[in-house]
Amino acid sequence: MFINLLETIDLPKKNRTELSNSGTELRLVVMEPDLAAATHHDIDGAMDAFWKALTSIEETHLSENYVSLRADITDRISAVKKLWPSLT
Protein backbone atom coordinates (compact mmCIF):
# COMPACT_ATOMS: atom_id res chain seq x y z
CA MET A 1 0.00 0.00 0.00
CA PHE A 2 1.16 3.51 -0.75
CA ILE A 3 0.96 4.49 2.92
CA ASN A 4 3.57 1.85 3.82
CA LEU A 5 5.78 3.07 1.01
CA LEU A 6 5.61 6.68 2.20
CA GLU A 7 6.48 5.63 5.72
CA THR A 8 9.90 4.58 4.46
CA ILE A 9 10.73 8.11 3.26
CA ASP A 10 12.49 10.58 5.52
CA LEU A 11 9.81 13.26 5.88
CA PRO A 12 9.55 16.28 8.17
CA LYS A 13 8.03 15.36 11.54
CA LYS A 14 4.77 17.24 10.90
CA ASN A 15 4.22 15.45 7.58
CA ARG A 16 5.12 12.08 9.08
CA THR A 17 2.70 12.55 11.99
CA GLU A 18 -0.19 13.69 9.76
CA LEU A 19 0.49 10.86 7.33
CA SER A 20 0.65 8.27 10.11
CA ASN A 21 -2.55 9.44 11.80
CA SER A 22 -4.58 9.75 8.61
CA GLY A 23 -3.10 6.54 7.20
CA THR A 24 -4.10 4.60 10.30
CA GLU A 25 -7.72 5.72 9.99
CA LEU A 26 -7.80 5.05 6.26
CA ARG A 27 -6.40 1.56 6.82
CA LEU A 28 -9.22 0.84 9.28
CA VAL A 29 -11.76 1.71 6.61
CA VAL A 30 -10.22 -0.11 3.66
CA MET A 31 -9.25 -3.22 5.62
CA GLU A 32 -12.79 -3.72 6.97
CA PRO A 33 -13.85 -7.12 5.62
CA ASP A 34 -17.55 -6.26 5.74
CA LEU A 35 -18.51 -3.09 3.86
CA ALA A 36 -21.78 -2.89 5.76
CA ALA A 37 -19.83 -2.77 9.03
CA ALA A 38 -17.51 -0.14 7.60
CA THR A 39 -20.29 2.41 7.43
CA HIS A 40 -19.55 3.42 11.01
CA HIS A 41 -16.29 4.85 9.74
CA ASP A 42 -16.28 8.31 8.25
CA ILE A 43 -14.90 7.34 4.84
CA ASP A 44 -15.04 10.89 3.54
CA GLY A 45 -13.25 12.20 6.59
CA ALA A 46 -10.60 9.48 6.44
CA MET A 47 -9.92 10.02 2.75
CA ASP A 48 -9.94 13.81 3.11
CA ALA A 49 -7.47 13.68 6.00
CA PHE A 50 -5.17 11.34 4.07
CA TRP A 51 -5.46 13.48 0.93
CA LYS A 52 -4.52 16.60 2.92
CA ALA A 53 -1.56 14.83 4.52
CA LEU A 54 -0.46 13.53 1.15
CA THR A 55 -0.69 16.85 -0.65
CA SER A 56 1.01 18.72 2.19
CA ILE A 57 4.23 16.83 1.51
CA GLU A 58 6.37 19.11 -0.61
CA GLU A 59 7.60 17.69 -3.89
CA THR A 60 11.17 18.40 -2.81
CA HIS A 61 10.76 15.60 -0.23
CA LEU A 62 9.70 13.09 -2.88
CA SER A 63 11.55 11.47 -5.74
CA GLU A 64 10.07 11.89 -9.22
CA ASN A 65 8.49 8.42 -9.02
CA TYR A 66 6.69 9.31 -5.79
CA VAL A 67 5.40 12.59 -7.22
CA SER A 68 3.67 10.80 -10.10
CA LEU A 69 2.45 8.03 -7.79
CA ARG A 70 1.03 10.63 -5.41
CA ALA A 71 -0.92 12.19 -8.29
CA ASP A 72 -2.33 8.77 -9.16
CA ILE A 73 -3.33 8.14 -5.54
CA THR A 74 -5.13 11.48 -5.24
CA ASP A 75 -7.09 10.61 -8.40
CA ARG A 76 -8.01 7.24 -6.90
CA ILE A 77 -9.18 8.85 -3.67
CA SER A 78 -11.52 11.04 -5.68
CA ALA A 79 -12.87 8.02 -7.59
CA VAL A 80 -13.43 6.00 -4.40
CA LYS A 81 -15.28 8.88 -2.75
CA LYS A 82 -17.67 8.97 -5.71
CA LEU A 83 -18.19 5.18 -5.70
CA TRP A 84 -18.39 4.59 -1.94
CA PRO A 85 -22.14 5.32 -1.54
CA SER A 86 -22.99 2.67 -4.12
CA LEU A 87 -20.87 0.06 -2.31
CA THR A 88 -22.55 0.35 1.07
N, CA, C and O atoms as a GROMACS GRO file, in nm:
protein
  352
    1MET      N    1   0.085  -0.118   0.000
    1MET     CA    2   0.000   0.000   0.000
    1MET      C    3   0.089   0.124   0.000
    1MET      O    4   0.200   0.123   0.054
    2PHE      N    5   0.040   0.228  -0.061
    2PHE     CA    6   0.116   0.351  -0.075
    2PHE      C    7   0.153   0.411   0.060
    2PHE      O    8   0.260   0.471   0.075
    3ILE      N    9   0.067   0.396   0.158
    3ILE     CA   10   0.096   0.449   0.292
    3ILE      C   11   0.224   0.386   0.346
    3ILE      O   12   0.310   0.456   0.398
    4ASN      N   13   0.236   0.254   0.334
    4ASN     CA   14   0.357   0.185   0.382
    4ASN      C   15   0.480   0.235   0.310
    4ASN      O   16   0.586   0.252   0.370
    5LEU      N   17   0.467   0.258   0.181
    5LEU     CA   18   0.578   0.307   0.101
    5LEU      C   19   0.622   0.446   0.149
    5LEU      O   20   0.742   0.472   0.164
    6LEU      N   21   0.526   0.533   0.173
    6LEU     CA   22   0.561   0.668   0.220
    6LEU      C   23   0.625   0.667   0.358
    6LEU      O   24   0.706   0.754   0.390
    7GLU      N   25   0.590   0.570   0.438
    7GLU     CA   26   0.648   0.563   0.572
    7GLU      C   27   0.796   0.531   0.570
    7GLU      O   28   0.864   0.546   0.671
    8THR      N   29   0.847   0.487   0.457
    8THR     CA   30   0.990   0.458   0.446
    8THR      C   31   1.072   0.580   0.406
    8THR      O   32   1.195   0.576   0.410
    9ILE      N   33   1.004   0.689   0.369
    9ILE     CA   34   1.073   0.811   0.326
    9ILE      C   35   1.100   0.899   0.447
    9ILE      O   36   1.019   0.907   0.539
   10ASP      N   37   1.215   0.965   0.445
   10ASP     CA   38   1.249   1.058   0.552
   10ASP      C   39   1.173   1.188   0.527
   10ASP      O   40   1.211   1.269   0.442
   11LEU      N   41   1.065   1.208   0.602
   11LEU     CA   42   0.980   1.326   0.588
   11LEU      C   43   0.992   1.414   0.711
   11LEU      O   44   1.031   1.366   0.818
   12PRO      N   45   0.960   1.542   0.698
   12PRO     CA   46   0.954   1.628   0.817
   12PRO      C   47   0.856   1.570   0.918
   12PRO      O   48   0.758   1.505   0.882
   13LYS      N   49   0.883   1.595   1.046
   13LYS     CA   50   0.803   1.536   1.154
   13LYS      C   51   0.654   1.565   1.139
   13LYS      O   52   0.572   1.476   1.158
   14LYS      N   53   0.618   1.688   1.104
   14LYS     CA   54   0.477   1.724   1.090
   14LYS      C   55   0.411   1.639   0.981
   14LYS      O   56   0.302   1.586   1.002
   15ASN      N   57   0.477   1.626   0.866
   15ASN     CA   58   0.422   1.545   0.758
   15ASN      C   59   0.410   1.399   0.799
   15ASN      O   60   0.309   1.334   0.772
   16ARG      N   61   0.512   1.348   0.865
   16ARG     CA   62   0.512   1.208   0.908
   16ARG      C   63   0.398   1.181   1.006
   16ARG      O   64   0.331   1.078   0.996
   17THR      N   65   0.376   1.272   1.100
   17THR     CA   66   0.270   1.255   1.199
   17THR      C   67   0.132   1.258   1.132
   17THR      O   68   0.048   1.173   1.159
   18GLU      N   69   0.110   1.358   1.046
   18GLU     CA   70  -0.019   1.369   0.976
   18GLU      C   71  -0.043   1.246   0.888
   18GLU      O   72  -0.154   1.193   0.883
   19LEU      N   73   0.061   1.202   0.820
   19LEU     CA   74   0.048   1.086   0.733
   19LEU      C   75   0.018   0.960   0.815
   19LEU      O   76  -0.067   0.880   0.776
   20SER      N   77   0.086   0.944   0.926
   20SER     CA   78   0.066   0.827   1.011
   20SER      C   79  -0.076   0.824   1.067
   20SER      O   80  -0.144   0.721   1.063
   21ASN      N   81  -0.121   0.938   1.120
   21ASN     CA   82  -0.255   0.944   1.180
   21ASN      C   83  -0.364   0.921   1.076
   21ASN      O   84  -0.456   0.842   1.098
   22SER      N   85  -0.354   0.989   0.964
   22SER     CA   86  -0.458   0.975   0.861
   22SER      C   87  -0.449   0.838   0.794
   22SER      O   88  -0.551   0.780   0.758
   23GLY      N   89  -0.328   0.786   0.779
   23GLY     CA   90  -0.310   0.654   0.720
   23GLY      C   91  -0.368   0.544   0.807
   23GLY      O   92  -0.426   0.448   0.756
   24THR      N   93  -0.354   0.558   0.937
   24THR     CA   94  -0.410   0.460   1.030
   24THR      C   95  -0.562   0.453   1.016
   24THR      O   96  -0.619   0.345   1.009
   25GLU      N   97  -0.626   0.568   1.013
   25GLU     CA   98  -0.772   0.572   0.999
   25GLU      C   99  -0.816   0.518   0.863
   25GLU      O  100  -0.913   0.443   0.854
   26LEU      N  101  -0.744   0.554   0.759
   26LEU     CA  102  -0.780   0.505   0.626
   26LEU      C  103  -0.763   0.354   0.617
   26LEU      O  104  -0.844   0.286   0.554
   27ARG      N  105  -0.659   0.302   0.680
   27ARG     CA  106  -0.640   0.156   0.682
   27ARG      C  107  -0.758   0.086   0.750
   27ARG      O  108  -0.803  -0.019   0.703
   28LEU      N  109  -0.808   0.144   0.859
   28LEU     CA  110  -0.922   0.084   0.928
   28LEU      C  111  -1.041   0.071   0.834
   28LEU      O  112  -1.113  -0.029   0.837
   29VAL      N  113  -1.062   0.172   0.752
   29VAL     CA  114  -1.176   0.170   0.661
   29VAL      C  115  -1.156   0.069   0.550
   29VAL      O  116  -1.243  -0.014   0.525
   30VAL      N  117  -1.041   0.075   0.483
   30VAL     CA  118  -1.022  -0.011   0.366
   30VAL      C  119  -0.995  -0.157   0.401
   30VAL      O  120  -1.013  -0.245   0.317
   31MET      N  121  -0.952  -0.184   0.522
   31MET     CA  122  -0.925  -0.322   0.562
   31MET      C  123  -1.047  -0.390   0.623
   31MET      O  124  -1.043  -0.509   0.654
   32GLU      N  125  -1.156  -0.316   0.641
   32GLU     CA  126  -1.278  -0.372   0.697
   32GLU      C  127  -1.331  -0.480   0.603
   32GLU      O  128  -1.362  -0.451   0.488
   33PRO      N  129  -1.342  -0.604   0.651
   33PRO     CA  130  -1.385  -0.712   0.562
   33PRO      C  131  -1.532  -0.704   0.522
   33PRO      O  132  -1.572  -0.761   0.420
   34ASP      N  133  -1.611  -0.635   0.601
   34ASP     CA  134  -1.755  -0.626   0.574
   34ASP      C  135  -1.790  -0.480   0.546
   34ASP      O  136  -1.788  -0.397   0.638
   35LEU      N  137  -1.822  -0.448   0.421
   35LEU     CA  138  -1.851  -0.309   0.386
   35LEU      C  139  -1.967  -0.253   0.466
   35LEU      O  140  -1.968  -0.135   0.500
   36ALA      N  141  -2.064  -0.336   0.497
   36ALA     CA  142  -2.178  -0.289   0.576
   36ALA      C  143  -2.132  -0.243   0.714
   36ALA      O  144  -2.183  -0.145   0.768
   37ALA      N  145  -2.036  -0.314   0.771
   37ALA     CA  146  -1.983  -0.277   0.903
   37ALA      C  147  -1.895  -0.153   0.894
   37ALA      O  148  -1.876  -0.082   0.993
   38ALA      N  149  -1.841  -0.127   0.777
   38ALA     CA  150  -1.750  -0.014   0.760
   38ALA      C  151  -1.824   0.120   0.757
   38ALA      O  152  -1.760   0.225   0.761
   39THR      N  153  -1.956   0.116   0.750
   39THR     CA  154  -2.029   0.241   0.742
   39THR      C  155  -2.016   0.325   0.870
   39THR      O  156  -2.045   0.444   0.868
   40HIS      N  157  -1.974   0.263   0.980
   40HIS     CA  158  -1.955   0.342   1.101
   40HIS      C  159  -1.831   0.429   1.093
   40HIS      O  160  -1.813   0.520   1.173
   41HIS      N  161  -1.746   0.401   0.996
   41HIS     CA  162  -1.629   0.485   0.974
   41HIS      C  163  -1.669   0.604   0.887
   41HIS      O  164  -1.758   0.593   0.802
   42ASP      N  165  -1.605   0.713   0.908
   42ASP     CA  166  -1.628   0.831   0.825
   42ASP      C  167  -1.532   0.823   0.706
   42ASP      O  168  -1.422   0.877   0.711
   43ILE      N  169  -1.576   0.755   0.600
   43ILE     CA  170  -1.490   0.734   0.484
   43ILE      C  171  -1.448   0.866   0.421
   43ILE      O  172  -1.332   0.882   0.383
   44ASP      N  173  -1.540   0.960   0.411
   44ASP     CA  174  -1.504   1.089   0.354
   44ASP      C  175  -1.400   1.159   0.439
   44ASP      O  176  -1.302   1.214   0.388
   45GLY      N  177  -1.421   1.157   0.568
   45GLY     CA  178  -1.325   1.220   0.659
   45GLY      C  179  -1.188   1.155   0.653
   45GLY      O  180  -1.086   1.223   0.652
   46ALA      N  181  -1.187   1.021   0.649
   46ALA     CA  182  -1.060   0.948   0.644
   46ALA      C  183  -0.985   0.977   0.514
   46ALA      O  184  -0.864   1.000   0.515
   47MET      N  185  -1.058   0.976   0.404
   47MET     CA  186  -0.992   1.002   0.275
   47MET      C  187  -0.950   1.148   0.264
   47MET      O  188  -0.843   1.178   0.210
   48ASP      N  189  -1.031   1.239   0.314
   48ASP     CA  190  -0.994   1.381   0.311
   48ASP      C  191  -0.868   1.407   0.394
   48ASP      O  192  -0.778   1.478   0.350
   49ALA      N  193  -0.863   1.349   0.513
   49ALA     CA  194  -0.746   1.368   0.600
   49ALA      C  195  -0.621   1.311   0.534
   49ALA      O  196  -0.514   1.373   0.539
   50PHE      N  197  -0.633   1.193   0.474
   50PHE     CA  198  -0.517   1.134   0.408
   50PHE      C  199  -0.477   1.218   0.287
   50PHE      O  200  -0.358   1.240   0.265
   51TRP      N  201  -0.574   1.265   0.209
   51TRP     CA  202  -0.546   1.348   0.093
   51TRP      C  203  -0.472   1.474   0.136
   51TRP      O  204  -0.375   1.514   0.072
   52LYS      N  205  -0.518   1.538   0.243
   52LYS     CA  206  -0.452   1.660   0.292
   52LYS      C  207  -0.310   1.630   0.338
   52LYS      O  208  -0.218   1.708   0.309
   53ALA      N  209  -0.291   1.519   0.408
   53ALA     CA  210  -0.156   1.483   0.452
   53ALA      C  211  -0.066   1.455   0.332
   53ALA      O  212   0.051   1.494   0.329
   54LEU      N  213  -0.121   1.388   0.235
   54LEU     CA  214  -0.046   1.353   0.115
   54LEU      C  215  -0.006   1.476   0.035
   54LEU      O  216   0.109   1.488  -0.008
   55THR      N  217  -0.098   1.567   0.016
   55THR     CA  218  -0.069   1.685  -0.065
   55THR      C  219   0.012   1.790   0.011
   55THR      O  220   0.066   1.882  -0.050
   56SER      N  221   0.020   1.777   0.143
   56SER     CA  222   0.101   1.872   0.219
   56SER      C  223   0.250   1.839   0.213
   56SER      O  224   0.334   1.921   0.251
   57ILE      N  225   0.282   1.721   0.166
   57ILE     CA  226   0.423   1.682   0.151
   57ILE      C  227   0.479   1.755   0.029
   57ILE      O  228   0.430   1.737  -0.082
   58GLU      N  229   0.579   1.835   0.050
   58GLU     CA  230   0.638   1.911  -0.061
   58GLU      C  231   0.708   1.818  -0.157
   58GLU      O  232   0.769   1.719  -0.118
   59GLU      N  233   0.699   1.853  -0.285
   59GLU     CA  234   0.760   1.769  -0.389
   59GLU      C  235   0.910   1.753  -0.368
   59GLU      O  236   0.968   1.654  -0.412
   60THR      N  237   0.972   1.849  -0.303
   60THR     CA  238   1.117   1.840  -0.281
   60THR      C  239   1.151   1.723  -0.188
   60THR      O  240   1.266   1.679  -0.185
   61HIS      N  241   1.054   1.673  -0.113
   61HIS     CA  242   1.076   1.560  -0.023
   61HIS      C  243   1.051   1.426  -0.091
   61HIS      O  244   1.073   1.320  -0.032
   62LEU      N  245   1.006   1.432  -0.216
   62LEU     CA  246   0.970   1.309  -0.288
   62LEU      C  247   1.053   1.294  -0.414
   62LEU      O  248   1.084   1.393  -0.481
   63SER      N  249   1.089   1.171  -0.447
   63SER     CA  250   1.155   1.147  -0.574
   63SER      C  251   1.052   1.161  -0.685
   63SER      O  252   0.931   1.163  -0.659
   64GLU      N  253   1.098   1.172  -0.807
   64GLU     CA  254   1.007   1.189  -0.922
   64GLU      C  255   0.903   1.078  -0.928
   64GLU      O  256   0.786   1.104  -0.959
   65ASN      N  257   0.943   0.955  -0.900
   65ASN     CA  258   0.849   0.842  -0.902
   65ASN      C  259   0.737   0.860  -0.800
   65ASN      O  260   0.622   0.828  -0.829
   66TYR      N  261   0.770   0.911  -0.683
   66TYR     CA  262   0.669   0.931  -0.579
   66TYR      C  263   0.575   1.045  -0.615
   66TYR      O  264   0.457   1.040  -0.580
   67VAL      N  265   0.625   1.147  -0.683
   67VAL     CA  266   0.540   1.259  -0.722
   67VAL      C  267   0.430   1.210  -0.817
   67VAL      O  268   0.313   1.245  -0.800
   68SER      N  269   0.467   1.131  -0.916
   68SER     CA  270   0.367   1.080  -1.010
   68SER      C  271   0.274   0.979  -0.942
   68SER      O  272   0.155   0.975  -0.972
   69LEU      N  273   0.328   0.899  -0.852
   69LEU     CA  274   0.245   0.803  -0.779
   69LEU      C  275   0.147   0.876  -0.688
   69LEU      O  276   0.032   0.835  -0.675
   70ARG      N  277   0.192   0.984  -0.627
   70ARG     CA  278   0.103   1.063  -0.541
   70ARG      C  279  -0.012   1.120  -0.622
   70ARG      O  280  -0.126   1.120  -0.576
   71ALA      N  281   0.015   1.167  -0.743
   71ALA     CA  282  -0.092   1.219  -0.830
   71ALA      C  283  -0.193   1.110  -0.862
   71ALA      O  284  -0.314   1.135  -0.862
   72ASP      N  285  -0.144   0.989  -0.887
   72ASP     CA  286  -0.233   0.877  -0.916
   72ASP      C  287  -0.319   0.844  -0.794
   72ASP      O  288  -0.438   0.818  -0.808
   73ILE      N  289  -0.260   0.845  -0.677
   73ILE     CA  290  -0.334   0.814  -0.554
   73ILE      C  291  -0.441   0.919  -0.527
   73ILE      O  292  -0.552   0.884  -0.488
   74THR      N  293  -0.411   1.046  -0.547
   74THR     CA  294  -0.512   1.148  -0.524
   74THR      C  295  -0.630   1.132  -0.622
   74THR      O  296  -0.745   1.157  -0.585
   75ASP      N  297  -0.601   1.090  -0.745
   75ASP     CA  298  -0.709   1.061  -0.840
   75ASP      C  299  -0.793   0.943  -0.793
   75ASP      O  300  -0.915   0.944  -0.807
   76ARG      N  301  -0.728   0.842  -0.738
   76ARG     CA  302  -0.801   0.724  -0.690
   76ARG      C  303  -0.888   0.758  -0.569
   76ARG      O  304  -0.998   0.706  -0.556
   77ILE      N  305  -0.839   0.844  -0.483
   77ILE     CA  306  -0.918   0.885  -0.367
   77ILE      C  307  -1.046   0.951  -0.414
   77ILE      O  308  -1.154   0.924  -0.362
   78SER      N  309  -1.035   1.038  -0.513
   78SER     CA  310  -1.152   1.104  -0.568
   78SER      C  311  -1.251   1.003  -0.626
   78SER      O  312  -1.372   1.014  -0.604
   79ALA      N  313  -1.201   0.904  -0.698
   79ALA     CA  314  -1.287   0.802  -0.759
   79ALA      C  315  -1.356   0.718  -0.652
   79ALA      O  316  -1.475   0.688  -0.664
   80VAL      N  317  -1.284   0.681  -0.548
   80VAL     CA  318  -1.343   0.600  -0.440
   80VAL      C  319  -1.452   0.678  -0.367
   80VAL      O  320  -1.556   0.622  -0.334
   81LYS      N  321  -1.427   0.806  -0.343
   81LYS     CA  322  -1.528   0.888  -0.275
   81LYS      C  323  -1.658   0.892  -0.355
   81LYS      O  324  -1.767   0.893  -0.297
   82LYS      N  325  -1.648   0.895  -0.487
   82LYS     CA  326  -1.767   0.897  -0.571
   82LYS      C  327  -1.838   0.762  -0.570
   82LYS      O  328  -1.961   0.757  -0.574
   83LEU      N  329  -1.762   0.653  -0.564
   83LEU     CA  330  -1.820   0.518  -0.570
   83LEU      C  331  -1.868   0.466  -0.435
   83LEU      O  332  -1.956   0.380  -0.431
   84TRP      N  333  -1.813   0.515  -0.327
   84TRP     CA  334  -1.839   0.459  -0.194
   84TRP      C  335  -1.989   0.445  -0.162
   84TRP      O  336  -2.030   0.340  -0.111
   85PRO      N  337  -2.071   0.547  -0.189
   85PRO     CA  338  -2.214   0.532  -0.154
   85PRO      C  339  -2.281   0.413  -0.222
   85PRO      O  340  -2.373   0.353  -0.166
   86SER      N  341  -2.237   0.379  -0.342
   86SER     CA  342  -2.299   0.267  -0.412
   86SER      C  343  -2.250   0.131  -0.362
   86SER      O  344  -2.309   0.028  -0.394
   87LEU      N  345  -2.143   0.130  -0.284
   87LEU     CA  346  -2.087   0.006  -0.231
   87LEU      C  347  -2.145  -0.031  -0.096
   87LEU      O  348  -2.134  -0.147  -0.054
   88THR      N  349  -2.204   0.063  -0.028
   88THR     CA  350  -2.255   0.035   0.107
   88THR      C  351  -2.405   0.025   0.110
   88THR      O  352  -2.464   0.002   0.215
   0.00000   0.00000   0.00000
